[in-house]
Amino acid sequence: MSVRQTGPLRRTCRRAGLDRNPMRRPEDRMQTVLAALLLLAFLASLPLAALLVAGPVYRAEVRAAAAEQAKLHPVRATVLTAEHAPLYAPVSSATVRYTGLDGAERTSVHRATGLLTPGGAVTVWLNAAGEPVEPPPPARPLGRAVLLTAGVLLTALLLCGGGYLALRFVFDRKRSRAWDREWARAPWAGGAGA
């Protein structure tokens, strides 16, 4: 007796239930079809998430960052005196001089995370009233778009994976009941065929 060699494609098809095995039940074939449909649904959600979530979120974040920065005015300031920051708190304070929006020279206290030296230059952000404010937070529109898109894709994966597990559970119960019925009809089990 010779054993026929099977290639990797044939083995994959057999494991996926796509062969012509007469022992396969209709439930097995239906489970394979539904698994393929759920996989296609998940794969279709990839470009949909990029199109419907990532793009709009990215554009909205860019607009919000631009609007926030448009309200503030950066001006160059000269450091007059600087305090050394302790090691446990890397924020240092300095007295700076800058020209306000009205053209007048002003001084204020500026806090920065970098090393400030007297005579050095720093950027001070002013609001519409000409008062120093915290610098605008760095815009991270790409990171937020990627994070939200990943959340949508994770949700799609959980829905498709959970749907497959639920279908598999239903089909396994159906196969088990069919197995019990067939076993009860077996001649050696004392069933109707005896």
Buried (B, 14 or more C-beta within 10 A) or exposed (E): EEEEEEEEEEEEBEEEBBEEEEEBEEBBEBBBEBBEEBEEEBEEBEEEBBEEBBEEBBEEBBEEBEEEBEEBBEBEBBBEEBEEBEEEEEEBBBBBEBEBBEEEEBEBEBEBEEEBEEEBEBEBBBEEEEEBBEEBEEBEBEEBBBEBBEEBBEEBEEBBEEBBEEBEEEBEEBBEEEEEEEEEEEEEEEEEEE
